[in-house]
């Protein structure tokens, strides 16, 4: 199974780029975040024409939204609410006996203080709720893939400057600690870092605010694929499609690919 996760930042606006991703990477399953479209207007027919007859999506107008596109049948589709909010951030489906979860963890706003920033508080609560879910209902021998925009860069090599970003939302100690706890809850394997050494600097997001992202390369690795230990030996490859950030009207995120042997 070749799985790609991508925060597309509007599936209708960037459908042409999605077609480029499909042509370039040839995925079997695609997890999309920030689709930004209500379900009634999701481009389902266009996705089927790309070669993905099996679809699940969970969207809202203008914000958030997640989708799973698959060449293989999807079963047991679920659209769970997190933190009692209907903000379309979590989608679950089974593919060939593997539970695939498409996640869009809240970005958290700009101020890393839950006492004054409700968005940051929601982000922390979201991760805590997932951690409790996985710790109490999941086991290491259950084949599960978590894929999506986690909006947290946990490693020092996941950001352009560890010291300068310690006080910046996405790399603060409290976020990293909570994500580390979430990963340890089963525990999950960081599939990308299983293939690409953690000592290597690796990014999947570059801000639109940067005047020249290629020159200063101030990126962060916010997009992740995790697997349960039972799938670890089946991990065969990983890639971050960095050059997609330079495409016309790009998302600020780029696709992340993981290969899992059948």
Backbone as JSON, one array per atom type, in Angstrom:
{
  "sequence": "XXXXXXXXXXXXXXXXXXXXXXXXXXXXXXXXXXXXXXXXXXXXXXXXXXXXXXXXXXXXXXXXXXXXXXXXXXXXXXXXXXXXXXXXXXXXXXXXXXXXXXXXXXXXXXXXXXXXXXXXXXXXXXXXXXXXXXXXXXXXXXXXXXXXXXXXXXXXXXXXXXXXXXXXXXXXXXXXXXXXXXXXXXXXXXXXXXXXXXXXXXXXXXXXXXXXXXXXXXXXXXXXXXXXXXXXXXXXXXXXXXXXXXXXXXXXXXXXXXXXXX",
  "N": [[0.85, -1.19, 0.0], [0.69, 2.1, -0.96], [0.67, 5.05, 0.63], [-0.36, 8.39, 0.81], [-0.26, 11.44, 2.52], [-1.66, 14.69, 2.78], [-1.98, 18.08, 3.43], [-4.04, 19.85, 1.72], [-5.14, 22.35, 1.53], [-7.62, 23.41, 0.48], [-9.45, 21.55, -1.56], [-10.88, 21.92, -3.89], [-9.83, 24.27, -5.03], [-7.22, 23.46, -5.48], [-7.31, 21.17, -7.02], [-6.13, 20.51, -9.45], [-3.45, 20.34, -8.7], [-3.6, 18.15, -7.04], [-4.04, 16.19, -8.95], [-1.52, 16.25, -10.14], [0.03, 15.28, -8.04], [-0.95, 12.67, -7.87], [-0.16, 11.66, -10.37], [2.58, 11.86, -10.12], [3.31, 10.41, -7.75], [1.75, 8.1, -7.61], [-0.17, 6.96, -5.68], [-1.96, 4.56, -3.59], [-3.74, 5.13, -1.6], [-4.99, 8.18, -0.41], [-4.79, 10.62, 2.02], [-6.38, 13.51, 2.87], [-6.23, 16.81, 4.18], [-7.73, 19.84, 5.41], [-9.73, 20.26, 3.41], [-11.8, 22.02, 2.99], [-14.55, 22.18, 2.14], [-18.04, 21.61, 1.93], [-19.74, 18.47, 2.27], [-21.6, 17.99, 0.23], [-20.61, 19.35, -1.95], [-18.19, 18.27, -2.47], [-15.6, 17.23, -4.69], [-16.31, 14.56, -5.84], [-16.8, 12.99, -8.18], [-14.71, 13.85, -9.82], [-12.54, 12.93, -8.36], [-12.95, 10.19, -8.58], [-12.51, 9.95, -11.3], [-9.81, 10.34, -11.33], [-8.91, 7.93, -10.57], [-9.7, 6.89, -8.16], [-12.01, 5.18, -6.88], [-13.19, 4.74, -4.44], [-14.32, 6.51, -1.76], [-14.24, 8.64, 1.11], [-15.42, 11.31, 3.0], [-15.43, 14.27, 5.01], [-16.6, 17.18, 5.69], [-16.72, 20.82, 5.93], [-17.95, 24.17, 5.43], [-15.55, 26.22, 4.05], [-13.55, 25.82, 6.01], [-11.24, 23.6, 7.65], [-11.88, 20.07, 7.37], [-11.63, 16.74, 6.15], [-10.5, 13.96, 4.17], [-10.54, 10.72, 2.62], [-9.17, 9.09, -0.04], [-9.29, 6.3, -2.13], [-7.96, 3.53, -3.96], [-8.68, 1.07, -3.33], [-11.29, -0.85, -1.72], [-13.17, 0.87, 0.81], [-14.12, 0.35, 4.11], [-16.11, 0.25, 7.14], [-16.4, 3.02, 7.76], [-16.02, 5.97, 9.65], [-16.84, 9.0, 11.34], [-15.68, 10.55, 13.66], [-16.42, 12.81, 16.38], [-14.39, 15.2, 17.96], [-13.48, 16.45, 21.11], [-16.06, 17.31, 21.5], [-16.73, 18.95, 19.37], [-18.0, 19.84, 16.25], [-16.09, 19.96, 14.03], [-14.9, 18.66, 11.93], [-12.41, 17.09, 11.74], [-11.43, 14.52, 11.9], [-11.29, 11.38, 10.47], [-12.12, 8.05, 9.76], [-11.38, 4.91, 8.29], [-11.43, 1.56, 6.99], [-8.98, -0.19, 5.2], [-8.14, -2.87, 3.31], [-7.95, -4.44, 5.64], [-6.55, -2.79, 7.34], [-6.77, -0.19, 9.61], [-7.25, 3.07, 8.74], [-6.6, 6.29, 9.73], [-7.41, 9.58, 9.19], [-6.17, 12.61, 10.13], [-6.57, 15.9, 11.34], [-5.12, 17.9, 13.3], [-5.78, 20.68, 15.42], [-4.39, 23.9, 14.57], [-3.78, 25.88, 16.46], [-3.51, 28.64, 16.77], [-1.72, 31.74, 17.46], [-0.64, 32.39, 19.96], [0.99, 30.77, 22.5], [-0.47, 29.98, 24.9], [-2.78, 28.55, 26.83], [-4.52, 29.79, 28.58], [-5.19, 32.26, 27.64], [-5.64, 31.92, 24.99], [-7.97, 30.42, 23.21], [-7.87, 28.75, 21.0], [-5.39, 27.5, 21.18], [-5.74, 26.14, 23.56], [-7.76, 24.38, 22.76], [-6.32, 22.85, 20.91], [-4.45, 21.51, 22.59], [-6.23, 20.06, 24.22], [-7.4, 18.44, 22.28], [-5.28, 16.75, 21.48], [-4.8, 15.5, 23.92], [-7.23, 14.13, 24.26], [-7.18, 12.31, 22.12], [-4.95, 10.83, 22.89], [-5.86, 9.54, 25.22], [-7.88, 8.0, 24.03], [-6.4, 6.24, 22.34], [-4.73, 4.99, 24.2], [-6.5, 3.57, 25.76], [-8.13, 2.05, 24.08], [-6.73, 0.87, 22.01], [-4.26, -1.43, 20.73], [-0.92, -2.77, 20.4], [-0.85, -4.77, 18.47], [-2.85, -4.27, 16.73], [-3.59, -3.38, 13.48], [-2.99, -0.24, 12.43], [-3.0, 2.95, 10.88], [-2.08, 6.24, 11.38], [-2.5, 9.27, 9.84], [-1.72, 12.51, 8.71], [-2.07, 16.11, 9.13], [-0.54, 17.06, 11.82], [0.2, 19.35, 13.02], [2.29, 19.8, 14.75], [5.72, 19.88, 15.31], [7.87, 17.62, 16.34], [10.64, 16.92, 16.75], [14.0, 18.24, 17.16], [15.23, 18.4, 14.72], [13.1, 18.68, 13.1], [12.44, 21.24, 12.68], [13.46, 24.51, 11.55], [14.94, 26.02, 13.32], [15.57, 25.08, 16.42], [15.97, 26.46, 18.88], [14.96, 29.06, 18.34], [12.31, 28.54, 17.88], [11.15, 27.52, 20.14], [9.32, 28.98, 21.6], [7.25, 29.22, 19.87], [4.12, 28.44, 18.51], [3.54, 25.1, 17.64], [6.0, 24.0, 18.12], [6.45, 24.18, 20.78], [7.44, 23.27, 24.14], [5.27, 22.11, 25.64], [3.48, 21.21, 23.67], [5.09, 19.39, 22.24], [5.64, 17.55, 24.25], [3.05, 16.54, 24.78], [2.41, 15.4, 22.28], [4.37, 13.46, 22.16], [3.57, 11.83, 24.26], [1.16, 10.95, 23.19], [2.11, 9.47, 21.02], [3.44, 7.47, 22.4], [1.37, 6.06, 23.5], [0.46, 3.66, 22.39], [2.66, 1.72, 21.61], [2.97, 4.14, 18.9], [4.71, 4.0, 15.75], [6.82, 6.27, 14.22], [6.54, 6.52, 11.01], [7.81, 7.83, 8.87], [10.22, 8.77, 9.97], [11.24, 6.32, 10.62], [12.24, 5.44, 8.25], [13.63, 7.65, 7.14], [16.4, 8.97, 8.62], [16.28, 10.26, 11.99], [18.2, 12.15, 12.53], [18.47, 13.65, 10.31], [17.61, 16.72, 8.85], [14.3, 17.67, 8.2], [11.47, 18.81, 6.54], [7.97, 19.65, 6.07], [6.35, 21.75, 5.66], [6.13, 25.16, 4.81], [5.92, 28.54, 5.54], [3.52, 30.76, 4.09], [4.14, 33.35, 4.49], [6.81, 33.71, 4.17], [9.16, 35.35, 2.15], [10.88, 34.11, 0.34], [10.93, 31.0, 0.33], [12.63, 28.97, -0.51], [15.2, 29.92, -0.25], [15.68, 30.76, 2.47], [14.67, 28.56, 3.79], [13.0, 28.01, 6.02], [11.45, 25.87, 7.42], [9.07, 23.43, 8.76], [8.35, 20.2, 10.08], [5.34, 19.18, 9.98], [3.55, 17.33, 9.15], [2.56, 14.0, 9.34], [3.0, 10.4, 9.42], [2.02, 7.72, 11.21], [2.37, 4.39, 12.46], [1.06, 1.38, 13.93], [2.94, -0.98, 15.97], [2.7, -3.56, 14.83], [2.76, -3.18, 12.12], [5.27, -2.3, 11.57], [7.47, -3.79, 10.47], [6.65, -3.91, 7.89], [7.09, -1.52, 6.71], [8.44, 0.13, 4.01], [9.35, 2.34, 2.6], [9.7, 5.94, 2.38], [8.87, 9.34, 1.68], [9.15, 12.85, 1.29], [7.56, 15.16, -0.58], [9.08, 17.59, -1.46], [9.45, 19.48, -3.57], [6.92, 20.12, -4.41], [6.08, 22.35, -3.08], [6.87, 24.42, -4.61], [5.2, 24.51, -6.76], [2.67, 25.93, -8.94], [0.48, 28.18, -7.35], [0.64, 26.85, -4.73], [-0.13, 24.63, -1.94], [0.72, 25.41, 1.47], [1.74, 23.25, 2.69], [3.4, 20.12, 1.9], [3.04, 16.99, 0.09], [3.32, 13.87, 1.86], [4.73, 10.71, 1.75], [4.33, 7.2, 2.32], [5.39, 3.87, 2.03], [3.95, 0.71, 2.41], [4.33, -2.66, 2.75], [2.3, -5.22, 1.3]],
  "CA": [[0.0, 0.0, 0.0], [1.36, 3.4, -0.98], [-0.23, 6.04, 1.23], [0.09, 9.78, 0.8], [-1.04, 12.4, 3.29], [-1.38, 16.05, 2.3], [-2.87, 19.2, 3.72], [-4.17, 20.41, 0.37], [-5.55, 23.76, 1.65], [-8.75, 23.57, -0.46], [-9.41, 20.51, -2.58], [-11.41, 22.42, -5.17], [-8.87, 25.23, -5.57], [-5.96, 22.81, -5.86], [-7.54, 19.84, -7.57], [-5.11, 20.27, -10.47], [-2.23, 19.91, -8.02], [-3.86, 16.78, -6.61], [-3.8, 15.35, -10.12], [-0.07, 16.16, -10.3], [0.52, 14.38, -6.99], [-1.31, 11.3, -8.26], [0.7, 11.28, -11.49], [3.97, 11.78, -9.66], [3.55, 9.46, -6.67], [0.97, 6.87, -7.83], [-0.61, 6.38, -4.4], [-3.16, 3.73, -3.49], [-4.61, 5.8, -0.65], [-4.62, 9.57, -0.14], [-5.47, 11.28, 3.13], [-6.34, 14.95, 2.66], [-6.7, 17.69, 5.25], [-8.15, 21.19, 4.99], [-10.43, 20.19, 2.13], [-12.54, 23.29, 2.94], [-15.74, 22.08, 1.31], [-19.11, 20.79, 2.47], [-19.79, 17.16, 1.61], [-22.42, 18.04, -0.98], [-19.84, 19.95, -3.04], [-16.89, 17.6, -2.61], [-15.44, 16.8, -6.09], [-16.24, 13.1, -5.82], [-16.67, 12.45, -9.54], [-13.36, 14.15, -10.29], [-11.63, 12.01, -7.68], [-13.12, 8.88, -9.21], [-11.86, 10.01, -12.6], [-8.37, 10.24, -11.09], [-8.58, 6.54, -10.29], [-10.01, 6.57, -6.77], [-13.46, 4.95, -6.84], [-13.66, 4.59, -3.06], [-14.14, 7.82, -1.14], [-14.89, 9.04, 2.36], [-15.06, 12.69, 3.28], [-16.09, 14.84, 6.19], [-16.2, 18.55, 5.47], [-17.53, 21.97, 6.32], [-17.74, 25.29, 4.52], [-14.48, 27.18, 4.21], [-12.56, 25.5, 7.02], [-10.98, 22.22, 8.06], [-12.31, 19.04, 6.44], [-10.72, 15.63, 5.89], [-11.0, 13.02, 3.16], [-9.71, 9.57, 2.26], [-9.37, 8.63, -1.41], [-8.66, 4.98, -2.17], [-8.16, 2.63, -5.09], [-9.18, -0.18, -2.75], [-12.54, -0.59, -0.99], [-13.19, 1.41, 2.16], [-15.18, -0.17, 4.95], [-16.14, 0.73, 8.53], [-16.13, 4.46, 7.76], [-16.54, 6.68, 10.83], [-16.52, 10.43, 11.38], [-15.81, 10.87, 15.08], [-16.26, 14.16, 16.89], [-13.35, 15.33, 18.96], [-13.7, 17.58, 22.04], [-17.46, 17.73, 21.34], [-16.82, 19.98, 18.34], [-18.26, 19.32, 14.9], [-15.21, 20.74, 13.17], [-14.47, 17.87, 10.77], [-10.96, 16.92, 11.82], [-11.05, 13.12, 12.11], [-12.01, 10.46, 9.58], [-11.58, 6.7, 9.92], [-11.89, 3.89, 7.36], [-10.59, 0.38, 6.91], [-8.49, -0.52, 3.86], [-7.41, -4.14, 3.31], [-7.71, -4.91, 7.0], [-5.8, -1.79, 8.1], [-7.55, 1.01, 9.95], [-6.59, 4.31, 8.35], [-7.19, 7.47, 10.35], [-6.98, 10.86, 8.64], [-6.25, 13.53, 11.25], [-6.17, 17.3, 11.21], [-5.04, 18.46, 14.64], [-5.86, 22.14, 15.32], [-3.12, 24.63, 14.49], [-3.55, 26.43, 17.79], [-3.35, 30.09, 16.83], [-0.37, 32.31, 17.53], [-0.16, 32.6, 21.33], [1.07, 29.45, 23.14], [-0.94, 30.06, 26.28], [-4.2, 28.14, 26.8], [-5.33, 30.64, 29.43], [-5.63, 33.45, 26.89], [-5.86, 31.55, 23.58], [-8.87, 29.26, 23.15], [-7.42, 27.85, 19.93], [-4.29, 26.69, 21.71], [-6.35, 25.24, 24.54], [-8.44, 23.33, 21.99], [-5.29, 21.97, 20.36], [-3.94, 20.65, 23.65], [-7.3, 19.13, 24.6], [-7.57, 17.51, 21.17], [-4.22, 15.75, 21.58], [-5.05, 14.72, 25.14], [-8.36, 13.22, 24.03], [-6.69, 11.22, 21.27], [-4.04, 10.0, 23.69], [-6.71, 8.69, 26.05], [-8.53, 7.05, 23.13], [-5.46, 5.2, 21.89], [-4.22, 4.27, 25.36], [-7.53, 2.72, 26.36], [-8.88, 1.24, 23.13], [-5.88, 0.35, 20.94], [-3.14, -2.28, 21.14], [0.2, -2.79, 19.45], [-1.06, -5.75, 17.41], [-3.96, -3.82, 15.88], [-2.99, -2.65, 12.35], [-3.56, 1.11, 12.34], [-2.18, 4.03, 10.36], [-2.51, 7.61, 11.61], [-1.86, 10.11, 8.83], [-2.33, 13.82, 8.6], [-1.42, 17.32, 9.59], [-0.6, 17.06, 13.28], [0.5, 20.73, 13.43], [3.36, 19.8, 15.76], [7.02, 19.38, 14.84], [8.37, 17.16, 17.64], [12.09, 16.78, 16.89], [14.79, 19.44, 16.86], [15.51, 18.39, 13.28], [11.84, 18.91, 12.4], [12.26, 22.69, 12.56], [14.65, 25.18, 11.03], [15.73, 26.47, 14.47], [14.96, 24.61, 17.66], [16.01, 27.51, 19.9], [14.1, 30.19, 18.0], [10.9, 28.13, 17.79], [10.67, 26.97, 21.41], [8.17, 29.75, 22.04], [6.34, 29.37, 18.74], [3.14, 27.35, 18.42], [3.92, 23.93, 16.82], [7.24, 23.39, 18.62], [6.61, 24.49, 22.19], [7.63, 22.05, 24.95], [4.03, 21.45, 26.04], [2.95, 20.48, 22.51], [5.96, 18.25, 21.95], [5.43, 16.56, 25.31], [1.76, 15.89, 24.59], [2.47, 14.54, 21.11], [5.21, 12.32, 22.53], [2.7, 10.95, 25.04], [0.22, 10.33, 22.27], [2.84, 8.45, 20.27], [3.78, 6.38, 23.32], [0.17, 5.45, 24.06], [0.24, 2.28, 21.89], [3.14, 2.97, 21.02], [3.02, 4.27, 17.45], [6.0, 4.16, 15.1], [6.9, 7.37, 13.26], [6.91, 5.78, 9.8], [8.75, 8.6, 8.05], [11.52, 8.74, 10.64], [11.73, 4.94, 10.57], [12.96, 5.32, 6.99], [14.54, 8.79, 7.02], [16.96, 9.08, 9.98], [15.88, 11.45, 12.75], [19.28, 13.14, 12.53], [18.37, 14.43, 9.07], [16.63, 17.79, 8.9], [13.22, 17.3, 7.3], [10.32, 19.69, 6.69], [6.84, 19.41, 5.16], [5.56, 22.99, 5.64], [6.84, 26.43, 4.76], [4.92, 29.59, 5.65], [3.25, 31.67, 2.98], [4.69, 34.66, 4.85], [8.22, 33.78, 3.8], [9.3, 35.91, 0.8], [11.59, 33.15, -0.52], [11.06, 29.81, 1.17], [13.73, 28.12, -0.95], [16.49, 30.46, 0.18], [15.88, 30.7, 3.92], [14.32, 27.19, 4.18], [12.52, 28.01, 7.39], [10.33, 24.94, 7.41], [8.75, 22.58, 9.91], [7.71, 18.92, 9.72], [4.05, 19.15, 10.67], [2.71, 16.27, 8.56], [3.12, 12.76, 9.86], [2.36, 9.1, 9.26], [2.39, 6.8, 12.28], [1.77, 3.05, 12.36], [1.21, 0.54, 15.11], [4.12, -1.85, 15.83], [2.48, -4.74, 13.99], [3.04, -2.79, 10.74], [6.62, -1.73, 11.46], [8.31, -4.56, 9.55], [6.14, -3.77, 6.52], [7.46, -0.19, 6.2], [9.45, -0.08, 2.96], [9.85, 3.57, 2.02], [9.07, 7.2, 2.76], [9.34, 10.48, 0.89], [8.48, 14.13, 1.41], [7.62, 15.75, -1.93], [9.46, 18.97, -1.17], [9.35, 20.41, -4.69], [5.52, 20.53, -4.6], [5.91, 23.68, -2.49], [7.2, 25.4, -5.65], [4.23, 24.45, -7.84], [1.82, 27.12, -9.08], [-0.55, 28.27, -6.31], [0.79, 25.65, -3.9], [-0.42, 24.6, -0.52], [1.93, 25.64, 2.26], [2.22, 21.91, 3.04], [3.68, 19.25, 0.76], [2.64, 15.6, 0.35], [4.23, 12.94, 2.54], [4.44, 9.36, 1.25], [4.86, 6.03, 3.01], [5.11, 2.59, 1.39], [3.74, -0.39, 3.33], [4.21, -3.9, 1.99], [1.05, -5.96, 1.51]],
  "C": [[0.89, 1.24, 0.0], [0.37, 4.45, -0.51], [0.42, 7.41, 1.19], [-0.83, 10.6, 1.69], [-0.64, 13.8, 2.86], [-2.44, 17.01, 2.81], [-2.95, 20.02, 2.44], [-4.58, 21.89, 0.39], [-6.54, 24.15, 0.55], [-8.64, 22.59, -1.63], [-9.94, 21.0, -3.92], [-10.42, 23.4, -5.82], [-7.63, 24.54, -6.13], [-6.17, 21.41, -6.42], [-6.52, 19.51, -8.67], [-3.8, 19.82, -9.87], [-2.39, 18.49, -7.48], [-3.61, 15.82, -7.76], [-2.3, 15.19, -10.36], [0.53, 15.22, -9.26], [0.24, 12.93, -7.36], [-0.4, 10.82, -9.39], [2.13, 11.04, -11.03], [4.21, 10.61, -8.7], [2.81, 8.14, -6.82], [0.5, 6.22, -6.53], [-1.82, 5.47, -4.56], [-4.21, 4.39, -2.6], [-4.09, 7.21, -0.43], [-5.46, 10.07, 1.02], [-5.28, 12.79, 2.96], [-6.85, 15.68, 3.9], [-6.94, 19.09, 4.68], [-8.78, 21.16, 3.59], [-11.32, 21.42, 1.91], [-13.78, 23.25, 2.05], [-16.77, 21.21, 2.02], [-19.21, 19.5, 1.65], [-20.55, 17.19, 0.29], [-21.65, 18.57, -2.19], [-18.46, 19.32, -3.21], [-16.76, 17.05, -4.04], [-15.28, 15.28, -6.23], [-16.05, 12.51, -7.22], [-15.27, 12.69, -10.11], [-12.34, 13.23, -9.63], [-11.73, 10.61, -8.26], [-12.44, 8.84, -10.57], [-10.35, 9.95, -12.48], [-7.94, 8.81, -10.79], [-8.86, 6.11, -8.87], [-11.52, 6.39, -6.62], [-14.04, 4.91, -5.43], [-13.31, 5.84, -2.27], [-14.85, 7.9, 0.2], [-14.47, 10.46, 2.63], [-15.96, 13.24, 4.37], [-15.7, 16.31, 6.21], [-17.19, 19.58, 5.95], [-17.14, 23.15, 5.42], [-16.54, 26.14, 4.94], [-13.36, 26.84, 5.17], [-12.39, 23.99, 7.15], [-11.37, 21.21, 6.98], [-11.23, 18.02, 6.18], [-11.35, 14.68, 4.88], [-10.0, 11.88, 2.99], [-10.13, 9.12, 0.87], [-8.63, 7.3, -1.55], [-8.96, 4.25, -3.47], [-8.76, 1.31, -4.62], [-10.42, 0.13, -1.91], [-12.32, -0.05, 0.41], [-14.37, 0.82, 2.92], [-15.08, 0.48, 6.33], [-15.8, 2.22, 8.63], [-16.78, 5.11, 8.98], [-16.03, 8.11, 10.8], [-16.64, 10.92, 12.83], [-15.69, 12.36, 15.37], [-15.16, 14.14, 17.94], [-13.63, 16.57, 19.79], [-15.11, 18.16, 21.89], [-17.64, 18.87, 20.35], [-17.03, 19.33, 16.98], [-17.42, 20.09, 13.89], [-14.44, 19.89, 12.16], [-12.96, 17.69, 10.7], [-10.5, 15.46, 11.89], [-11.93, 12.22, 11.25], [-11.32, 9.1, 9.65], [-12.21, 5.78, 8.88], [-10.92, 2.72, 7.35], [-10.26, 0.07, 5.46], [-7.67, -1.81, 3.95], [-7.02, -4.59, 4.72], [-6.89, -3.96, 7.87], [-6.71, -0.6, 8.37], [-6.73, 2.25, 9.62], [-7.33, 5.48, 8.99], [-6.57, 8.72, 9.74], [-7.24, 11.93, 9.7], [-5.84, 14.94, 10.85], [-6.24, 17.93, 12.6], [-5.06, 19.99, 14.54], [-4.48, 22.8, 15.31], [-2.79, 25.31, 15.8], [-3.35, 27.93, 17.87], [-1.91, 30.51, 17.02], [0.21, 32.4, 18.94], [-0.16, 31.26, 22.07], [0.71, 29.47, 24.62], [-2.42, 29.72, 26.3], [-5.09, 29.03, 27.65], [-5.89, 31.85, 28.67], [-5.96, 33.14, 25.43], [-6.68, 30.27, 23.52], [-8.44, 28.27, 22.09], [-6.3, 26.94, 20.41], [-4.81, 25.7, 22.74], [-7.05, 24.08, 23.84], [-7.43, 22.34, 21.41], [-4.77, 21.0, 21.42], [-4.98, 19.63, 24.09], [-7.52, 18.06, 23.53], [-6.54, 16.39, 21.26], [-4.41, 14.89, 22.82], [-6.18, 13.71, 24.93], [-7.95, 12.04, 23.16], [-5.79, 10.27, 22.05], [-4.83, 9.05, 24.58], [-7.4, 7.61, 25.2], [-7.59, 5.9, 22.78], [-4.95, 4.35, 23.06], [-5.22, 3.27, 25.9], [-8.19, 1.75, 25.39], [-8.03, 0.59, 22.03], [-4.74, -0.47, 21.53], [-2.12, -2.34, 20.02], [-0.03, -3.74, 18.28], [-2.25, -5.41, 16.51], [-3.39, -2.99, 14.73], [-3.69, -1.31, 12.1], [-2.52, 2.05, 11.75], [-2.83, 5.35, 10.75], [-1.77, 8.49, 10.62], [-2.53, 11.47, 8.8], [-1.44, 14.95, 9.03], [-1.6, 17.39, 11.1], [-0.3, 18.45, 13.84], [1.48, 20.81, 14.59], [4.6, 19.2, 15.13], [7.79, 18.93, 16.07], [9.89, 17.17, 17.81], [12.8, 18.1, 16.61], [15.1, 19.54, 15.37], [14.25, 18.53, 12.44], [11.54, 20.39, 12.22], [13.57, 23.33, 12.13], [15.54, 25.71, 12.15], [15.02, 26.07, 15.75], [14.9, 25.74, 18.7], [15.03, 28.64, 19.6], [12.62, 29.83, 17.97], [10.36, 27.53, 19.08], [9.45, 27.7, 21.95], [7.14, 29.97, 20.97], [5.42, 28.17, 18.66], [3.55, 26.38, 17.31], [5.18, 23.27, 17.32], [7.48, 23.72, 20.09], [6.76, 23.2, 23.0], [6.33, 21.36, 25.32], [3.42, 20.67, 24.89], [3.77, 19.24, 22.21], [5.77, 17.15, 22.99], [4.11, 15.81, 25.1], [1.77, 14.97, 23.38], [3.31, 13.3, 21.39], [4.41, 11.32, 23.36], [1.7, 10.22, 24.14], [0.9, 9.22, 21.47], [3.13, 7.23, 21.14], [2.57, 5.59, 23.79], [-0.04, 4.03, 23.6], [1.46, 1.37, 22.07], [3.06, 2.94, 19.49], [4.47, 4.44, 16.98], [5.89, 5.34, 14.13], [7.43, 6.78, 11.95], [7.94, 6.51, 8.96], [10.14, 8.56, 8.67], [12.08, 7.32, 10.78], [12.58, 4.72, 9.32], [14.01, 6.42, 6.84], [15.09, 9.09, 8.41], [16.56, 10.36, 10.69], [16.97, 12.52, 12.83], [19.22, 14.07, 11.32], [17.28, 15.49, 9.19], [15.57, 17.54, 7.81], [12.0, 18.17, 7.58], [9.21, 19.29, 5.71], [5.96, 20.65, 5.01], [6.49, 24.18, 5.64], [5.79, 27.54, 4.7], [4.75, 30.38, 4.36], [3.88, 33.05, 3.24], [6.15, 34.82, 4.43], [8.37, 34.3, 2.37], [10.0, 34.96, -0.17], [11.88, 31.91, 0.31], [12.24, 28.94, 0.77], [15.07, 28.61, -0.43], [16.69, 30.34, 1.68], [15.5, 29.34, 4.5], [13.86, 27.09, 5.63], [11.26, 27.16, 7.51], [10.13, 24.22, 8.72], [8.13, 21.28, 9.39], [6.45, 18.77, 10.57], [3.19, 17.97, 10.26], [3.35, 14.91, 8.83], [2.31, 11.54, 9.41], [2.9, 8.21, 10.37], [1.71, 5.45, 12.03], [1.93, 2.33, 13.69], [2.35, -0.45, 14.88], [3.92, -3.06, 14.93], [2.75, -4.45, 12.51], [4.5, -2.36, 10.52], [7.49, -2.47, 10.44], [7.85, -4.45, 8.1], [6.44, -2.39, 5.93], [8.63, -0.33, 5.23], [10.0, 1.22, 2.37], [9.08, 4.77, 2.52], [9.67, 8.32, 1.94], [8.51, 11.71, 1.24], [8.66, 14.86, 0.08], [7.87, 17.25, -1.82], [9.19, 19.91, -2.35], [7.9, 20.8, -5.01], [5.25, 21.91, -4.0], [6.18, 24.78, -3.53], [6.23, 25.35, -6.83], [3.39, 25.72, -7.86], [0.67, 27.07, -8.08], [-0.5, 27.07, -5.36], [0.09, 25.76, -2.55], [0.86, 24.97, 0.22], [2.49, 24.33, 2.83], [2.54, 21.13, 1.77], [3.27, 17.82, 1.11], [3.75, 14.78, 1.02], [3.79, 11.52, 2.18], [5.07, 8.3, 2.14], [4.45, 4.78, 2.24], [5.03, 1.5, 2.45], [3.51, -1.66, 2.53], [2.9, -4.6, 2.31], [1.32, -7.26, 2.25]]
}
